[in-house]
């Protein structure tokens, strides 16, 4: 649910040559809402391309049976006219598993989820591409299993001038069965899984939809938490919620180094034992060798939002930093603020609602007080807020819900020293 920058651009986008977090202690928050073309919809996502073009996608409800994936480009600080990528009456539309768009110049790729049978949780990832910035071709499926099963929670970005990278949760083994039989009836979160486990898979594709580098990254992961991925200094890095045979669901990481995927390992052993999927995935940001991963856990019965930093592109991580204000529900995102500090966003529960909050932190700790960006609903229908960075400012997209409507909102915000 993120954006891509070529590594050479990362250094240019640093806010300052200073590397101390104290410079942000008295920063002023400037938060300006940008109206969107969304009429009746949800599930926003943001993508910032290597050339600085900002894209917004969302699901628009055309009527009671038909949904559409729309996108808009940010032009002169305002969203342009909405354009349709695809539409259908057989889509799987979910509050947590939302479509995305990635771009490399005029080469665009967008994904959505489409039912493969009449069963509620049989659906495929569908990807459509445009070679000219807006004329969309027929869709293809990036997973080659041909199984009627769950496939979703996709992260995509350009990995080179000729290929794009995708990773997703793949349920082929939940239908085919496996040697695992641990608590499948208790841990499927109502998704009807069989004896096998959800897996994490990846593939690359070109402009014609040809698949390359198909691989299984982890053969047992949490059933319905978001993935996230970035292109770090040594190659792509994927973070996700793992699942042990004893229902420990902590955050895992795999990295591609020298053309080979590493074995999965945990970023930190929170030891969160939970019999069902919490639907609360991690987020990752990269700045060369520096990596930051944010996530929610409720190990020990108390929810917290944590951040871990790596100085070697994800091989090892430092001590954890807690950034929440005592009552979070997760739904995190993270982006680099400068060469040392990151901004983390999450949902914090309040007495009557919830707030999207942000905090500045580095491996030295949280800097100052949390910032409240906007009030929202704690309900599932409010979805997952999405954070993106563009040049010297940030963009936030979220789903606004009330008793009569659902719509997508966005805002530009800056920290002014």
C-alpha positions as CSV (number, residue, x, y, z in Angstrom):
1,X,0.0,0.0,0.0
2,X,3.0,2.2,-0.6
3,X,5.1,4.0,-3.2
4,X,8.3,3.5,-5.1
5,X,11.4,5.7,-5.4
6,X,14.6,4.9,-7.3
7,X,17.4,4.7,-4.8
8,X,19.2,7.6,-6.4
9,X,16.2,9.8,-5.5
10,X,16.0,8.8,-1.9
11,X,18.9,11.0,-0.8
12,X,17.6,14.0,-2.8
13,X,14.3,13.8,-0.9
14,X,15.9,14.1,2.5
15,X,14.5,17.1,4.4
16,X,17.8,18.3,5.8
17,X,21.4,17.4,6.1
18,X,20.9,17.5,9.9
19,X,20.7,14.1,11.5
20,X,19.2,14.9,15.0
21,X,15.6,14.6,15.9
22,X,15.6,17.6,18.1
23,X,15.1,19.9,15.1
24,X,11.5,18.6,14.8
25,X,10.6,19.2,18.5
26,X,8.8,22.5,17.8
27,X,7.7,21.8,14.3
28,X,4.3,23.2,13.3
29,X,1.8,20.9,11.6
30,X,0.1,22.3,8.5
31,X,-2.8,20.0,7.4
32,X,-4.8,20.9,4.3
33,X,-7.6,18.7,3.0
34,X,-7.6,18.1,-0.8
35,X,-11.1,17.3,-2.1
36,X,-11.3,14.0,-4.1
37,X,-13.5,13.0,-7.1
38,X,-14.9,10.1,-5.1
39,X,-18.7,10.2,-4.9
40,X,-19.6,7.0,-3.0
41,X,-16.7,4.7,-2.3
42,X,-13.9,3.4,-0.1
43,X,-10.5,1.7,0.1
44,X,-8.2,4.6,-1.0
45,X,-4.5,4.0,-1.9
46,X,-1.7,6.3,-2.9
47,X,1.4,5.8,-5.1
48,X,4.2,8.3,-5.8
49,X,6.2,7.4,-8.9
50,X,9.9,7.9,-9.4
51,X,9.3,11.0,-11.4
52,X,7.1,12.5,-8.6
53,X,3.6,11.9,-10.1
54,X,1.1,11.1,-7.4
55,X,-1.8,8.7,-8.0
56,X,-4.9,8.1,-5.9
57,X,-7.0,4.9,-6.4
58,X,-10.2,3.9,-4.7
59,X,-13.3,1.6,-5.2
60,X,-16.4,3.5,-6.3
61,X,-19.8,1.9,-5.7
62,X,-21.6,2.3,-9.0
63,X,-24.8,0.6,-7.8
64,X,-25.8,-2.2,-5.4
65,X,-24.1,-4.9,-7.5
66,X,-21.3,-3.1,-9.5
67,X,-18.0,-1.7,-8.3
68,X,-15.3,0.2,-10.2
69,X,-11.6,0.9,-9.6
70,X,-11.0,4.5,-10.3
71,X,-7.8,6.6,-10.3
72,X,-6.9,10.3,-10.3
73,X,-3.6,12.2,-10.7
74,X,-2.5,15.1,-8.5
75,X,-2.1,18.1,-10.8
76,X,-1.2,21.5,-9.4
77,X,-2.1,20.5,-5.9
78,X,-5.6,19.2,-6.9
79,X,-6.9,15.8,-7.9
80,X,-7.7,15.6,-11.6
81,X,-10.8,14.0,-13.2
82,X,-11.5,10.4,-12.1
83,X,-10.8,7.7,-14.7
84,X,-11.9,4.1,-14.7
85,X,-9.4,1.3,-14.7
86,X,-12.0,-1.6,-14.5
87,X,-15.4,-2.4,-13.2
88,X,-17.4,-5.6,-12.4
89,X,-20.2,-7.2,-10.6
90,X,-18.2,-10.2,-9.4
91,X,-15.5,-8.4,-7.3
92,X,-14.4,-9.2,-3.8
93,X,-14.4,-5.8,-2.1
94,X,-13.1,-5.7,1.4
95,X,-12.3,-3.1,4.0
96,X,-8.8,-4.3,4.6
97,X,-7.7,-5.8,1.3
98,X,-7.8,-2.9,-1.1
99,X,-6.6,-2.4,-4.7
100,X,-3.4,-0.6,-5.7
101,X,-1.7,1.1,-8.6
102,X,2.0,1.3,-9.4
103,X,3.7,3.4,-12.1
104,X,7.0,3.8,-14.0
105,X,6.6,6.8,-16.2
106,X,3.6,6.1,-18.5
107,X,3.6,2.4,-17.6
108,X,0.9,1.8,-15.1
109,X,-0.3,-1.4,-13.4
110,X,-3.3,-1.7,-11.1
111,X,-4.8,-4.6,-9.2
112,X,-8.2,-5.6,-7.8
113,X,-9.8,-8.9,-6.5
114,X,-12.3,-10.8,-8.6
115,X,-14.4,-13.8,-7.7
116,X,-13.4,-17.1,-9.3
117,X,-16.4,-19.1,-8.0
118,X,-19.7,-18.4,-6.2
119,X,-17.9,-19.2,-2.9
120,X,-17.4,-16.1,-0.8
121,X,-13.6,-16.5,-0.4
122,X,-12.6,-17.8,-3.8
123,X,-11.1,-14.9,-5.7
124,X,-8.1,-14.1,-7.8
125,X,-5.7,-11.1,-8.0
126,X,-6.4,-9.4,-11.4
127,X,-3.8,-6.9,-12.8
128,X,-4.5,-4.6,-15.7
129,X,-1.8,-2.4,-17.3
130,X,-1.6,0.8,-19.3
131,X,1.4,1.5,-21.5
132,X,0.3,5.1,-22.2
133,X,-0.8,6.4,-18.8
134,X,-4.5,5.7,-19.0
135,X,-5.7,3.2,-21.7
136,X,-6.1,-0.1,-19.8
137,X,-5.6,-3.5,-21.4
138,X,-7.1,-6.9,-20.5
139,X,-6.3,-8.2,-17.0
140,X,-4.1,-11.2,-16.1
141,X,-3.6,-13.3,-13.0
142,X,-0.1,-13.2,-11.4
143,X,-0.5,-16.5,-9.6
144,X,-0.3,-19.6,-11.7
145,X,-2.0,-22.1,-9.4
146,X,-5.4,-22.1,-11.1
147,X,-6.9,-22.9,-7.7
148,X,-10.3,-21.6,-6.6
149,X,-9.0,-20.1,-3.3
150,X,-8.1,-16.8,-1.6
151,X,-5.5,-14.6,-3.2
152,X,-5.0,-11.0,-2.1
153,X,-3.3,-8.4,0.1
154,X,-1.0,-7.4,-2.8
155,X,1.9,-5.0,-2.8
156,X,3.3,-3.9,-6.1
157,X,6.1,-1.5,-7.3
158,X,8.4,-1.2,-10.3
159,X,11.6,-3.1,-9.8
160,X,13.3,-2.0,-13.0
161,X,12.5,-0.3,-16.3
162,X,11.2,-3.5,-17.7
163,X,9.6,-5.3,-14.8
164,X,7.2,-4.8,-11.9
165,X,7.3,-6.7,-8.6
166,X,4.3,-8.1,-6.8
167,X,3.8,-10.0,-3.6
168,X,0.6,-11.4,-2.1
169,X,-1.1,-13.8,0.2
170,X,-1.8,-17.1,-1.6
171,X,-4.4,-19.6,-0.4
172,X,-3.8,-22.5,-2.8
173,X,-2.7,-24.8,0.0
174,X,-5.8,-24.0,2.1
175,X,-7.8,-25.8,-0.5
176,X,-5.3,-28.3,-1.7
177,X,-4.5,-29.4,1.9
178,X,-1.1,-29.8,3.5
179,X,0.6,-31.6,6.4
180,X,-0.4,-28.9,8.8
181,X,-3.6,-29.5,10.7
182,X,-3.1,-27.1,13.6
183,X,-6.3,-25.3,14.6
184,X,-7.5,-24.7,11.1
185,X,-11.1,-24.4,12.2
186,X,-10.1,-21.9,14.9
187,X,-7.7,-19.7,13.0
188,X,-9.3,-19.1,9.6
189,X,-11.0,-15.8,10.7
190,X,-14.2,-17.1,9.1
191,X,-12.5,-17.5,5.7
192,X,-13.3,-21.2,5.3
193,X,-9.7,-22.4,5.1
194,X,-9.0,-26.1,4.7
195,X,-6.2,-28.1,6.2
196,X,-3.3,-26.1,4.6
197,X,-1.8,-22.8,5.5
198,X,-1.9,-19.4,3.8
199,X,1.4,-18.8,2.0
200,X,3.4,-15.7,0.9
201,X,4.3,-15.6,-2.8
202,X,5.9,-13.3,-5.3
203,X,6.4,-12.8,-9.0
204,X,7.6,-10.2,-11.4
205,X,5.8,-9.2,-14.6
206,X,6.5,-7.2,-17.7
207,X,4.4,-4.8,-19.8
208,X,2.9,-7.7,-21.7
209,X,1.9,-9.6,-18.6
210,X,4.6,-12.3,-18.8
211,X,5.5,-13.7,-15.4
212,X,9.0,-14.2,-14.1
213,X,10.8,-15.1,-10.8
214,X,7.7,-16.8,-9.4
215,X,8.5,-18.0,-5.8
216,X,7.0,-19.1,-2.5
217,X,8.6,-16.9,0.2
218,X,7.0,-18.4,3.3
219,X,4.8,-21.5,3.5
220,X,2.8,-20.6,6.6
221,X,1.7,-17.0,7.4
222,X,-1.2,-15.2,8.9
223,X,-4.4,-15.5,6.9
224,X,-5.5,-11.9,6.2
225,X,-3.0,-9.3,7.3
226,X,-1.6,-6.8,4.7
227,X,1.8,-7.3,3.1
228,X,4.2,-4.4,2.5
229,X,7.4,-4.2,0.5
230,X,10.1,-1.8,-0.6
231,X,13.1,-1.7,-2.8
232,X,16.0,-1.4,-0.4
233,X,19.7,-1.1,-1.2
234,X,20.3,-4.8,-1.7
235,X,16.9,-5.6,-3.4
236,X,13.2,-6.0,-2.5
237,X,12.2,-6.5,1.1
238,X,8.8,-7.9,2.1
239,X,7.2,-7.7,5.5
240,X,4.1,-9.5,6.7
241,X,2.5,-11.2,9.7
242,X,3.9,-14.7,10.2
243,X,2.0,-17.6,11.8
244,X,3.7,-20.4,13.8
245,X,2.2,-23.8,14.4
246,X,1.4,-22.6,17.9
247,X,-0.6,-19.6,16.6
248,X,2.1,-17.0,17.4
249,X,1.5,-14.2,14.9
250,X,4.5,-11.9,14.8
251,X,6.0,-9.8,12.0
252,X,8.2,-11.6,9.5
253,X,10.6,-10.4,6.9
254,X,12.2,-11.9,3.7
255,X,14.8,-10.1,1.6
256,X,16.2,-10.7,-1.9
257,X,20.0,-10.6,-1.7
258,X,22.3,-11.3,-4.6
259,X,19.3,-12.6,-6.6
260,X,18.2,-15.1,-3.9
261,X,15.5,-14.9,-1.3
262,X,16.6,-15.3,2.3
263,X,14.8,-17.6,4.7
264,X,12.0,-15.9,6.6
265,X,12.7,-14.6,10.1
266,X,11.0,-12.5,12.7
267,X,11.8,-8.8,13.1
268,X,11.0,-9.2,16.8
269,X,9.5,-12.0,18.9
270,X,6.4,-10.2,20.4
271,X,4.9,-13.7,21.1
272,X,1.4,-12.6,20.2
273,X,-0.7,-15.8,20.5
274,X,-4.1,-15.4,18.8
275,X,-6.3,-18.0,17.3
276,X,-7.6,-15.8,14.5
277,X,-6.1,-13.3,12.1
278,X,-6.1,-9.8,13.6
279,X,-6.3,-8.2,10.1
280,X,-3.5,-5.7,11.0
281,X,-0.4,-5.9,8.8
282,X,2.9,-4.1,9.1
283,X,4.4,-1.2,7.0
284,X,7.9,-0.7,5.8
285,X,9.9,2.3,4.5
286,X,13.5,2.3,3.1
287,X,16.2,4.9,2.7
288,X,19.2,3.1,1.2
289,X,20.5,0.8,3.8
290,X,18.2,2.2,6.4
291,X,14.9,0.4,6.9
292,X,12.0,1.2,9.3
293,X,9.2,-1.3,10.0
294,X,6.0,-0.4,12.0
295,X,3.4,-2.8,13.3
296,X,0.6,-3.4,15.8
297,X,0.7,-6.2,18.3
298,X,-1.5,-7.1,21.3
299,X,0.9,-9.6,22.9
300,X,0.0,-9.9,26.6
301,X,-3.4,-8.4,26.0
302,X,-2.4,-4.8,25.5
303,X,-2.3,-3.2,22.1
304,X,0.9,-1.3,21.1
305,X,2.4,0.2,17.9
306,X,6.1,-0.5,17.5
307,X,8.8,0.6,15.2
308,X,12.1,-1.2,14.5
309,X,15.0,0.2,12.6
310,X,17.7,-1.6,10.5
311,X,20.9,-0.1,9.3
312,X,21.8,-3.1,7.1
313,X,18.7,-3.3,4.8
314,X,16.8,-5.6,7.1
315,X,19.4,-8.1,8.0
316,X,19.3,-7.1,11.7
317,X,17.2,-4.7,13.7
318,X,17.7,-2.3,16.7
319,X,15.8,-2.1,19.9
320,X,12.0,-1.3,19.5
321,X,10.4,2.1,19.9
322,X,6.8,2.3,21.0
323,X,4.9,5.3,19.5
324,X,1.2,4.9,20.4
325,X,-0.6,6.8,23.1
326,X,-2.0,3.9,25.1
327,X,-5.1,2.7,23.2
328,X,-4.2,2.0,19.6
329,X,-6.1,-0.2,17.1
330,X,-3.2,-0.4,14.7
331,X,-3.7,0.2,10.9
332,X,-0.2,1.6,10.6
333,X,1.9,3.2,7.9
334,X,5.4,4.7,7.9
335,X,7.6,6.9,5.7
336,X,11.0,8.6,6.2
337,X,10.9,12.2,7.2
338,X,14.7,12.7,6.7
339,X,17.8,10.6,6.8
340,X,17.2,9.5,10.4
341,X,13.6,10.1,11.4
342,X,10.3,8.5,10.2
343,X,6.7,9.5,10.5
344,X,4.4,6.7,11.7
345,X,0.6,6.9,11.4
346,X,-1.9,4.7,13.2
347,X,-5.5,4.7,14.6
348,X,-5.8,5.6,18.3
349,X,-9.1,4.9,20.0
350,X,-10.7,7.7,21.9
351,X,-13.7,7.8,24.3
352,X,-16.2,8.3,21.5
353,X,-14.4,7.6,18.2
354,X,-10.9,7.2,16.9
355,X,-8.2,9.5,15.6
356,X,-5.6,9.1,12.9
357,X,-2.4,10.1,14.7
358,X,1.2,10.6,13.7
359,X,4.5,10.5,15.5
360,X,8.1,11.3,14.7
361,X,10.6,8.7,15.8
362,X,14.1,7.4,15.2
363,X,16.0,4.5,16.7
364,X,16.8,6.9,19.5
365,X,13.1,7.0,20.5
366,X,9.9,9.0,19.9
367,X,10.3,12.7,19.5
368,X,7.7,14.9,21.3
369,X,4.0,14.3,21.4
370,X,1.8,12.5,18.9
371,X,0.0,14.7,16.4
372,X,-3.7,14.2,15.7
373,X,-4.3,14.5,12.0
374,X,-8.1,13.8,11.7
375,X,-10.9,12.2,13.6
376,X,-12.3,9.0,12.1
377,X,-14.4,5.9,13.0
378,X,-12.9,2.8,14.7
379,X,-15.3,0.7,12.7
380,X,-14.0,-1.6,10.0
381,X,-15.7,0.5,7.4
382,X,-13.2,3.3,7.9
383,X,-10.5,1.1,6.5
384,X,-6.8,1.7,6.6
385,X,-5.4,5.2,6.3
386,X,-2.5,5.4,3.8
387,X,0.5,7.7,4.1
388,X,2.8,8.7,1.2
389,X,5.7,11.2,0.8
390,X,6.1,13.5,-2.1
391,X,9.1,15.9,-2.1
392,X,8.8,18.0,1.1
393,X,5.3,17.1,2.2
394,X,3.2,14.1,3.0
395,X,-0.2,12.9,1.7
396,X,-2.8,11.1,3.7
397,X,-5.8,9.2,2.3
398,X,-8.6,7.7,4.4
399,X,-12.2,6.5,4.2
400,X,-14.7,8.8,5.9
401,X,-17.9,7.1,7.1
402,X,-21.1,8.3,8.7
403,X,-24.7,7.0,9.0
404,X,-25.6,7.8,5.4
405,X,-22.4,7.8,3.3
406,X,-18.9,6.5,2.7
407,X,-16.4,8.5,0.8
408,X,-12.6,8.9,0.3
409,X,-10.8,11.9,1.6
410,X,-7.2,13.1,1.3
411,X,-5.0,15.8,2.8
412,X,-1.6,17.3,2.3
413,X,0.4,17.9,5.4
414,X,3.8,19.3,6.3
415,X,5.9,19.8,9.3
416,X,7.3,23.4,9.3
417,X,10.3,23.9,11.4
